[in-house]
Amino acid sequence: MTHDVFNQAPPFSGHDVFADATLVAGVTREGAGWATGELHRLGILAGSEQAMEWGRLANEHPPVLRTHDRYGRRIDEVEFHPAWHELMTVAVENGMHATPWSSARPGSHMARAAKFYIWSQVESGHGCPISMTYASIAALRHTPALAADWEPLLASRSYDFGLRPPLGKRGVLAGMAMTEKQGGSDVRAGTTRAEPLSDGGYALTGHKWFNSAPMCDVFLVLAQAPGGLSCFLLPRVLPDGSRNAMHLMRLKDKLGNRSNASAEVEYHGATAWLVGEEGRGVRTILEMVNLTRLDCVIGSAAGMRYGVTRAVHHTRHRGAFGRKLIDQPLMRNVLADLALESEAATVLMTRLAGATDRAIAGNQAESALRRTALAVGKYWVCKRAPVHAAEALECLGGNGYVEESQMPRLFRESPLNGIWEGSGNVAALDVLRALGREPEAQEAFFSEISLAAGADRRLDDAADRLRKSLGDVADIEVRARRIAEDMALVLQGSLLVRFAPPAVADAFCVSRLSGDSGRSFGTLPPGLDLDALIDRAATAPAPASSASSMGLR
C-alpha cells in the first residue's frame, strides 16, 4: 500500500504542440496559413512520447569528441547518440534548416519559424546547427558562385551525417566560428589570419574560442585577410576526401545545450574560400546575424510556451489543501502571468518572422521595422526566458526540480539565447545604433505602434513616454537597456491590443504598461479574467490519428 501512486500528474504527452491559439493566429496572419496541415502533423509528433524520449536521451548522452583514431591518426570527429540523429532527421526533413530559401511562396519564413518553435519544445540543443544552416545561406549569397555550389546541398531535406567530401553528399549542414579568446563579442579583435593562395583560395591559421556545431560539413569563419576582417567558407573535408586542417581541441562543458557540441578549434593552414569582399566580413555576416537573432527569439518564446503548458498540466492534476493547485487563487495568478508573458513573446515572434518574409522580398518599410524590432525582441524575450523558466519550474515544486521532469533542462537552456548573437548590452546598443543611424527605422517602429493607437489609453500613454525618452539624448547609452525594454513592451502591447482577445490585451496593458503589478510573476492585479489567460495555455489531446499514420517518422 505504501507504493500506491496517486495525486501525480499523468505523462505530459499525447497533445498537438501546434494547437496554440496565438501561434495558429500568427501563422495565418503572417501569410503561412497554407502550412497549417504540416504544422499540425509536426505538432502531433512533437507532443508524442517518442519525441520526448528522443529529447531526453540526446541530453543524457551528450556528444563525445574523438580527436584520434586507435592508430593515432587525427580524425576530429564528434559522436552523437542515435536520438540526436532522430531529432535532426525530423528537423531537416521538415525544412527547418533552409526551405524558405528554395521556395518563392509567401510566408515561407513564417512557416519555417512555426516549425522551429514547435520542434524546439521537444529539444532545443539540436536547433543550433539547424539555425546556423538557415542563416548561412544569406551570407553565401554575397558570392553567387559559392552559393550555386552549396545552396542546393544546404537546402536539401536529406540529413546525411558524417565527414565525407561535402559536394558528394545528399545534404550538408553549416556552422560558424566567429569569436576568439581575446575578443568575444568584439569579433574585430580576432587574430586568425587568412593568406591568399595561388588557386584563389585562402589558408587560415589561428583559433576560435567557440565553434558552434563542429560536426557540421562547412563553416562560416571570420579571419584577418590582407584587406581586413573578412568572411570565409571553410569545409571540414576537402574535395579530394582529405580532412581540412581544422583541429577540434576540446568540447565546451556548457551550462545547458548539452545535446549539442560546441568546440574550441585551431586552424593550421586550413583551406577556405572568401565570401563577399575582403575587409567587409562583418557586413557580409550581418544578415546571418539577424536570422540567428530571429531564432533566438523563436527559441526563447518556445521555451516559455513549453514551461507554461507544463505548469498548467501539472497544476490541473495535482491537489493540495483540499483542491487542485490550479483552483488555488494565488496559483491561478502565477499561471495567468506566465501565460501572458508567453503569449506576448509568441505574438512578437510571429510578427518578426512575417517582417523577415517581407523584408527579404524587398519591402523597405518592413526591412526598416525589422532593424529595430529584431534587436528589441532579441533583448527582451531572451531576457525574460530565464525568470519565466524558473517560475514555471517552481509551479511543479519538488517534481520540477528533478531531471525526470525535464524542467531543469529547460532552466539550464534558458540563458543561452540571451548570450548567443550578442548579449543584452550588445542587443540594447544595437537598438540605439539603428535608431541613430537610420531615421526611417524609428519611423517604421512608431508606424507599427500607431496601428493600435486609440484602442487602449495605457498603450497610448506608454508610447508617448517612449517618444519622449528617445527624444532625450542625455545619457542615452546608460539608458539603452531601459529603452530596449520599453520598446519591447510597447510593441508587444500594440500587437496584443490588435490581435489578442480583450482579456489578454487588458491584462498586458495594466500589468506591463501601466505598472499595476509587482516585480515577480503572480502579481497581476485583481479583476482580470485569469481563466481566459490560463485556458489559452492548456494543452488538449491530439486527434486519434497518430503522427506516424500522418506521414511523419
Secondary structure, DSSP 8 states (H G I E B T S, - for coil): -TT---S----S-SB-TT--HHHHHHHHHTT-GGGHHHHHHHHHHHTSHHHHHHHHHHHHS--EEEEE-TTS-EEEEEE--HHHHHHHHHHHHTTTTTGGGG---TTHHHHHHHHHHHHHTT-STTHHHHHHHHHHHHHHTTSHHHHHHHHHHHT-S----SSS-GGGSS---EEEE---TTTTT-GGG---EEEE-TTS-EEEEEEEEEEE-TTSSEEEEEEEETTEEEEEEEESB-TTS-B-SEEEEEE---SS-TTS-EEEEEEEEEEEEEES-TT-HHHHHHHHHHHHHHHHHHHHHHHHHHHHHHHHHHHHH-EETTEEGGGSHHHHHHHHHHHHHHHHHHHHHHHHHHHHHHHHTT-HHHHHHHHHHHHHHHHHHHHHHHHHHHHHHHHTTHHHHSGGGSHHHHHHHTTHHHHTTS-HHHHHHHHHHHHHH-HHHHHHHHHHHHTTTTS-HHHHHHHHHHHHHHH--TTTTTTHHHHHHHHHHHHHHHHHHHHS-HHHHHHHIIIIIS--S-SSTT---TTS-HHHHHHTT---B--SS-TGGGT--
